Each structure stands twice: as C-alpha cells, then as structure tokens.
C-alpha cells in the first residue's frame, strides 16, 4: 500500500531489520520484499512471511515459528 511505501521512503532505517509480512489469496509475498529493499536501502530486509488470507486464522503457528527465528537471531 502507498502509505507503507511512503513511510519506508520517509524513515531512516539504517541499522534496522525489517520483517515484511502479508496475507494473500495466491500471489504470495510477490514483489514486496524487493520493494521494501528498494525503499529502505539501509535496512536489513528478511525474506518475509506470507500467509494465505483464507487460512490466516490458522496461521498462528507459522507466525510463532517466524517470531522464534527472529528472536533467536538477536
């Protein structure tokens, strides 16, 4: 969304890590990771997490695994 892109362009993410995530109905994370890298070039951007929207209510375990992975890298 444009609001997110505007925020990424406006904020200095130097030394920060960005973990993109989204819901979708088949497109996956698409070009989101590349866009985030382009808009926040000084940030470290991970591969992100995409959850199918129709199964998002059951996506808690995928999110927990991603958070545990993130926390273990600190």
Secondary structure, DSSP 8 states (H G I E B T S, - for coil): -HHHHHHHHHS--TT-EE--EEEESSSTTTTHHHHHHHHTTTSEE---EEEEGGGGGGTHHHHHHHHHHHHHT-
